[in-house]
Amino acid sequence: MIKIRVDLLNTETNELRLDYTPDFEYDNLDDVIFIWSEHNFGCDCNRSLFFYNWDKERTLGCNSGDNIIKIKIYDMETSRIVYSEY
C-alpha cells in the first residue's frame, strides 16, 4: 500500500498548503496519479476542500476555472515526487 503527501498551490492567491496527508492509502502509483489528475481529486472543487480544510465557504466551484489548485504528490516511503503540476 502506498501512502502519499500532497502539497497544494492556489495559483490565484499564491497560497500554499504543505503536507496534506490523506487518511487512506493507495494500491499503486498509477491509481494515485489517476485519481488526483483525471478523476475526482483533479477538480478544483474537491482540491479546494482539501486546501481549506473542508471550509465550504472558501471552496471553489466545479466551474471555477482551469485547475486553479495545482498539486505536487510525494510517495511518503521514499519522499520522491511522483506527480507535479507546478
PyMOL commands that place a pseudoatom at each C-alpha (Angstrom):
pseudoatom trace, name=CA, resn=MET, resi=1, chain=A, elem=C, hetatm=0, pos=[0.000, 0.000, 0.000]
pseudoatom trace, name=CA, resn=ILE, resi=2, chain=A, elem=C, hetatm=0, pos=[1.191, 3.499, -0.828]
pseudoatom trace, name=CA, resn=LYS, resi=3, chain=A, elem=C, hetatm=0, pos=[0.820, 6.460, 1.500]
pseudoatom trace, name=CA, resn=ILE, resi=4, chain=A, elem=C, hetatm=0, pos=[1.155, 9.908, -0.061]
pseudoatom trace, name=CA, resn=ARG, resi=5, chain=A, elem=C, hetatm=0, pos=[1.583, 13.549, 0.861]
pseudoatom trace, name=CA, resn=VAL, resi=6, chain=A, elem=C, hetatm=0, pos=[0.130, 16.312, -1.296]
pseudoatom trace, name=CA, resn=ASP, resi=7, chain=A, elem=C, hetatm=0, pos=[1.239, 19.929, -1.492]
pseudoatom trace, name=CA, resn=LEU, resi=8, chain=A, elem=C, hetatm=0, pos=[-1.421, 22.244, -2.932]
pseudoatom trace, name=CA, resn=LEU, resi=9, chain=A, elem=C, hetatm=0, pos=[-0.934, 25.670, -4.526]
pseudoatom trace, name=CA, resn=ASN, resi=10, chain=A, elem=C, hetatm=0, pos=[-3.753, 28.144, -5.193]
pseudoatom trace, name=CA, resn=THR, resi=11, chain=A, elem=C, hetatm=0, pos=[-2.475, 29.864, -8.341]
pseudoatom trace, name=CA, resn=GLU, resi=12, chain=A, elem=C, hetatm=0, pos=[-4.870, 32.814, -7.970]
pseudoatom trace, name=CA, resn=THR, resi=13, chain=A, elem=C, hetatm=0, pos=[-3.803, 33.762, -4.438]
pseudoatom trace, name=CA, resn=ASN, resi=14, chain=A, elem=C, hetatm=0, pos=[-0.351, 32.098, -4.340]
pseudoatom trace, name=CA, resn=GLU, resi=15, chain=A, elem=C, hetatm=0, pos=[-1.360, 30.406, -1.084]
pseudoatom trace, name=CA, resn=LEU, resi=16, chain=A, elem=C, hetatm=0, pos=[0.475, 27.156, -0.480]
pseudoatom trace, name=CA, resn=ARG, resi=17, chain=A, elem=C, hetatm=0, pos=[-0.668, 24.279, 1.710]
pseudoatom trace, name=CA, resn=LEU, resi=18, chain=A, elem=C, hetatm=0, pos=[2.065, 21.834, 2.510]
pseudoatom trace, name=CA, resn=ASP, resi=19, chain=A, elem=C, hetatm=0, pos=[1.779, 18.358, 3.930]
pseudoatom trace, name=CA, resn=TYR, resi=20, chain=A, elem=C, hetatm=0, pos=[-1.822, 17.387, 3.265]
pseudoatom trace, name=CA, resn=THR, resi=21, chain=A, elem=C, hetatm=0, pos=[-1.826, 13.669, 4.040]
pseudoatom trace, name=CA, resn=PRO, resi=22, chain=A, elem=C, hetatm=0, pos=[-4.940, 11.714, 3.026]
pseudoatom trace, name=CA, resn=ASP, resi=23, chain=A, elem=C, hetatm=0, pos=[-6.278, 9.262, 5.598]
pseudoatom trace, name=CA, resn=PHE, resi=24, chain=A, elem=C, hetatm=0, pos=[-6.271, 6.456, 3.065]
pseudoatom trace, name=CA, resn=GLU, resi=25, chain=A, elem=C, hetatm=0, pos=[-3.658, 4.502, 1.160]
pseudoatom trace, name=CA, resn=TYR, resi=26, chain=A, elem=C, hetatm=0, pos=[-3.484, 3.501, -2.481]
pseudoatom trace, name=CA, resn=ASP, resi=27, chain=A, elem=C, hetatm=0, pos=[-2.715, 0.169, -4.121]
pseudoatom trace, name=CA, resn=ASN, resi=28, chain=A, elem=C, hetatm=0, pos=[-0.255, 1.607, -6.650]
pseudoatom trace, name=CA, resn=LEU, resi=29, chain=A, elem=C, hetatm=0, pos=[1.143, 4.857, -8.062]
pseudoatom trace, name=CA, resn=ASP, resi=30, chain=A, elem=C, hetatm=0, pos=[-0.989, 4.639, -11.202]
pseudoatom trace, name=CA, resn=ASP, resi=31, chain=A, elem=C, hetatm=0, pos=[-4.102, 4.870, -9.001]
pseudoatom trace, name=CA, resn=VAL, resi=32, chain=A, elem=C, hetatm=0, pos=[-2.649, 7.868, -7.169]
pseudoatom trace, name=CA, resn=ILE, resi=33, chain=A, elem=C, hetatm=0, pos=[-1.881, 9.777, -10.336]
pseudoatom trace, name=CA, resn=PHE, resi=34, chain=A, elem=C, hetatm=0, pos=[-5.214, 8.905, -11.966]
pseudoatom trace, name=CA, resn=ILE, resi=35, chain=A, elem=C, hetatm=0, pos=[-7.459, 9.978, -9.088]
pseudoatom trace, name=CA, resn=TRP, resi=36, chain=A, elem=C, hetatm=0, pos=[-5.532, 13.228, -8.490]
pseudoatom trace, name=CA, resn=SER, resi=37, chain=A, elem=C, hetatm=0, pos=[-5.077, 14.229, -12.131]
pseudoatom trace, name=CA, resn=GLU, resi=38, chain=A, elem=C, hetatm=0, pos=[-8.070, 12.921, -14.084]
pseudoatom trace, name=CA, resn=HIS, resi=39, chain=A, elem=C, hetatm=0, pos=[-10.652, 11.673, -11.604]
pseudoatom trace, name=CA, resn=ASN, resi=40, chain=A, elem=C, hetatm=0, pos=[-12.471, 13.274, -8.637]
pseudoatom trace, name=CA, resn=PHE, resi=41, chain=A, elem=C, hetatm=0, pos=[-9.460, 14.896, -6.987]
pseudoatom trace, name=CA, resn=GLY, resi=42, chain=A, elem=C, hetatm=0, pos=[-8.468, 16.571, -10.262]
pseudoatom trace, name=CA, resn=CYS, resi=43, chain=A, elem=C, hetatm=0, pos=[-11.285, 19.117, -9.938]
pseudoatom trace, name=CA, resn=ASP, resi=44, chain=A, elem=C, hetatm=0, pos=[-10.843, 22.486, -8.199]
pseudoatom trace, name=CA, resn=CYS, resi=45, chain=A, elem=C, hetatm=0, pos=[-13.980, 21.924, -6.115]
pseudoatom trace, name=CA, resn=ASN, resi=46, chain=A, elem=C, hetatm=0, pos=[-12.526, 18.801, -4.485]
pseudoatom trace, name=CA, resn=ARG, resi=47, chain=A, elem=C, hetatm=0, pos=[-8.958, 20.078, -4.286]
pseudoatom trace, name=CA, resn=SER, resi=48, chain=A, elem=C, hetatm=0, pos=[-10.118, 23.251, -2.573]
pseudoatom trace, name=CA, resn=LEU, resi=49, chain=A, elem=C, hetatm=0, pos=[-11.901, 21.165, 0.073]
pseudoatom trace, name=CA, resn=PHE, resi=50, chain=A, elem=C, hetatm=0, pos=[-8.528, 19.651, 0.989]
pseudoatom trace, name=CA, resn=PHE, resi=51, chain=A, elem=C, hetatm=0, pos=[-6.797, 23.015, 0.686]
pseudoatom trace, name=CA, resn=TYR, resi=52, chain=A, elem=C, hetatm=0, pos=[-9.203, 24.865, 3.005]
pseudoatom trace, name=CA, resn=ASN, resi=53, chain=A, elem=C, hetatm=0, pos=[-9.813, 22.020, 5.471]
pseudoatom trace, name=CA, resn=TRP, resi=54, chain=A, elem=C, hetatm=0, pos=[-13.400, 21.419, 4.368]
pseudoatom trace, name=CA, resn=ASP, resi=55, chain=A, elem=C, hetatm=0, pos=[-14.412, 25.085, 4.893]
pseudoatom trace, name=CA, resn=LYS, resi=56, chain=A, elem=C, hetatm=0, pos=[-17.300, 25.117, 2.415]
pseudoatom trace, name=CA, resn=GLU, resi=57, chain=A, elem=C, hetatm=0, pos=[-17.433, 28.927, 2.362]
pseudoatom trace, name=CA, resn=ARG, resi=58, chain=A, elem=C, hetatm=0, pos=[-13.911, 29.071, 0.933]
pseudoatom trace, name=CA, resn=THR, resi=59, chain=A, elem=C, hetatm=0, pos=[-14.090, 26.192, -1.516]
pseudoatom trace, name=CA, resn=LEU, resi=60, chain=A, elem=C, hetatm=0, pos=[-14.141, 26.741, -5.265]
pseudoatom trace, name=CA, resn=GLY, resi=61, chain=A, elem=C, hetatm=0, pos=[-16.967, 25.666, -7.514]
pseudoatom trace, name=CA, resn=CYS, resi=62, chain=A, elem=C, hetatm=0, pos=[-16.613, 22.955, -10.123]
pseudoatom trace, name=CA, resn=ASN, resi=63, chain=A, elem=C, hetatm=0, pos=[-16.693, 25.573, -12.869]
pseudoatom trace, name=CA, resn=SER, resi=64, chain=A, elem=C, hetatm=0, pos=[-14.276, 27.937, -11.134]
pseudoatom trace, name=CA, resn=GLY, resi=65, chain=A, elem=C, hetatm=0, pos=[-11.592, 27.695, -13.791]
pseudoatom trace, name=CA, resn=ASP, resi=66, chain=A, elem=C, hetatm=0, pos=[-8.952, 25.502, -15.258]
pseudoatom trace, name=CA, resn=ASN, resi=67, chain=A, elem=C, hetatm=0, pos=[-7.022, 23.944, -12.412]
pseudoatom trace, name=CA, resn=ILE, resi=68, chain=A, elem=C, hetatm=0, pos=[-6.636, 26.893, -10.077]
pseudoatom trace, name=CA, resn=ILE, resi=69, chain=A, elem=C, hetatm=0, pos=[-5.386, 24.484, -7.411]
pseudoatom trace, name=CA, resn=LYS, resi=70, chain=A, elem=C, hetatm=0, pos=[-2.161, 22.813, -8.592]
pseudoatom trace, name=CA, resn=ILE, resi=71, chain=A, elem=C, hetatm=0, pos=[-0.647, 19.846, -6.785]
pseudoatom trace, name=CA, resn=LYS, resi=72, chain=A, elem=C, hetatm=0, pos=[2.592, 18.040, -6.116]
pseudoatom trace, name=CA, resn=ILE, resi=73, chain=A, elem=C, hetatm=0, pos=[2.398, 14.447, -4.810]
pseudoatom trace, name=CA, resn=TYR, resi=74, chain=A, elem=C, hetatm=0, pos=[5.102, 12.675, -2.806]
pseudoatom trace, name=CA, resn=ASP, resi=75, chain=A, elem=C, hetatm=0, pos=[5.473, 8.997, -2.002]
pseudoatom trace, name=CA, resn=MET, resi=76, chain=A, elem=C, hetatm=0, pos=[5.807, 9.054, 1.804]
pseudoatom trace, name=CA, resn=GLU, resi=77, chain=A, elem=C, hetatm=0, pos=[8.058, 5.992, 1.905]
pseudoatom trace, name=CA, resn=THR, resi=78, chain=A, elem=C, hetatm=0, pos=[10.688, 7.376, -0.473]
pseudoatom trace, name=CA, resn=SER, resi=79, chain=A, elem=C, hetatm=0, pos=[9.954, 11.145, -0.217]
pseudoatom trace, name=CA, resn=ARG, resi=80, chain=A, elem=C, hetatm=0, pos=[10.088, 11.130, -4.020]
pseudoatom trace, name=CA, resn=ILE, resi=81, chain=A, elem=C, hetatm=0, pos=[7.824, 13.379, -6.100]
pseudoatom trace, name=CA, resn=VAL, resi=82, chain=A, elem=C, hetatm=0, pos=[5.576, 11.063, -8.120]
pseudoatom trace, name=CA, resn=TYR, resi=83, chain=A, elem=C, hetatm=0, pos=[3.420, 13.736, -9.786]
pseudoatom trace, name=CA, resn=SER, resi=84, chain=A, elem=C, hetatm=0, pos=[3.737, 17.503, -10.135]
pseudoatom trace, name=CA, resn=GLU, resi=85, chain=A, elem=C, hetatm=0, pos=[1.726, 20.277, -11.765]
pseudoatom trace, name=CA, resn=TYR, resi=86, chain=A, elem=C, hetatm=0, pos=[4.000, 23.082, -10.594]
for i in range(1, 86): cmd.bond("trace and resi %d" % i, "trace and resi %d" % (i + 1))
show_as sticks, trace
zoom trace
